[in-house]
Amino acid sequence: MFFALSKIVWFFLQPSAAFLFLSAGGFALSLTGFQRLGRISLAAGLCGLFLISFSPLGRVLMAGLEDRIPRAEITGAPAGIIVLGGAVHMEVSAARGEPAILSGGERLLAAHQLAARYPGVPLLLSGGNNALLPGDEAMASEAEIMAEILTGIGVAPERLFLEKHSRNTHENAVNAKAMAAGLGAGDAAPWLLVTSAYHMPRALGAFRAARFNVLPYPVDYQTGGEHTFSFFYFSSDGIAFTDFAVKEWLGLTAYYLTGKTDALFPAP
């Protein structure tokens, strides 16, 4: 229930959609007896769309997330490696009959590199089927698609353990902990947590709340240096950056209010 509700609420709260709805509503009102309110709403919506399309706002919000949790210093071999879903496109993979990788595909490259660096540890791939539409539940899970990619580039399949039921970060943490407990990897050494840098604050907070001993290994950086404060040339890039960043900031707030993370903005 929480999962479906969060998806529906986010559809309306994402900045791009919110400003579009505000503009459309303002235009509709301007054709009725509420012309003044309509013009104000239309102007606010269009200004908002312009702001998120071309200004550095999206990059600045993203940089705040990415810079929060640095990569942990690793001493000795970890108990295992956890790779969170978000690296593959399930719908395209199902339609084309072969794995389709998203921008978060660096998670899989990092998993491959870490698997070679620590040949004796298991890799736990966490990601289920987060489809909402009827019929899509038959698609392969994110964990299954990630496993297909990793085995295709040389990772031994017996090292891969698939957690195929998680639909969000909270479930990643809870389900991964339960699976890790049954792998016999031991509790003394921490596990490495691999996910995109902008997602790491919420992921780390969720795993801490689940009392899972992990070390952050952020990848897939989108910002850096003076480039962070530059304007966007393509409006679609600015909109995407802003939507992704706002989603994480709202996710952090929602997780904190519902007790799914140990802090509002988890620290290293």
Secondary structure as UniProt FT lines:
FT   HELIX           2..13
FT   HELIX           15..30
FT   TURN            31..33
FT   HELIX           35..54
FT   HELIX           57..66
FT   TURN            67..68
FT   STRAND          81..84
FT   HELIX           90..96
FT   HELIX           103..105
FT   HELIX           106..117
FT   TURN            119..120
FT   STRAND          123..126
FT   TURN            134..135
FT   HELIX           136..138
FT   HELIX           142..152
FT   TURN            153..154
FT   HELIX           157..159
FT   STRAND          160..163
FT   HELIX           169..181
FT   TURN            182..184
FT   STRAND          191..196
FT   HELIX           197..199
FT   HELIX           200..209
FT   TURN            210..211
FT   STRAND          214..219
FT   HELIX           225..229
FT   HELIX           235..257
FT   TURN            258..259
//
